[in-house]
Amino acid sequence: MDQLKRQAAARALDEVRDGMQLGLGTGSTAKHFVELLGERVAAGLKVIGVPTSEATRADAQRCGVPLTTLDDIDRLDITVDGADEIDPQLNLIKGGGGALLREKIVAAASDRMIVIADDTKWVPTLGRFPLPVEVIPFGLGATRRAIEKAFAECGVSGQMAVRKAKDGHVFVTDGGHWIVDAQLGRIADPASLAQALSAIPGVVEHGLFIGLASSAVLAGGEGIRVIERR
């Protein structure tokens, strides 16, 4: 599986040209891209990157990839990032690594978003992977009730749980927020659900990425498949 992720990352690297400004995703597949990009930089490629998490920042610095911020540049050529699920319309669920807020900011500031994944992430309908909802800790009970109401109005339901870190304490994002993971099973209308969640006070961001991905690079046992958004 790790080899498939690296193959997808290598294919996305073919789209990178000298002088580009890149968004650098978070997660195990994106980490492969950063490592391969570092090899190209060492060989003379001139690029600059914006990391989507502190973990990616550390990886990029280790690999020698020059970094900047969206305060210093106004647009990115390409963001390359992974996904937890990808549907045929290239809608995504992201946030399994906890970086969904910064990932969405960087993706939205990019001319193109290339999603790289192994082909197990390709699904007919989103929802099998738990949907992350990033929330402010204050007033969490009220926020959860509003989320439940939004789920009901959008025809979905499922168990919600505050994400825990490996040490058993509440997982805290790079922005200082918490994440509620919702086991929904199937999301028939992800665009409507995304809109409903975004309207809730206390919800900082959610893991539904609608209309952001330009293409997906999927690596499987039969090779690489590239899907472009229609």
Summary of the structure (lengths in Angstrom):
residues: 230
radius of gyration: 17.3
end to end distance: 28.0
largest distance: 53.4
contacts: 802
relative contact order: 0.18
helix: 31%
strand: 28%
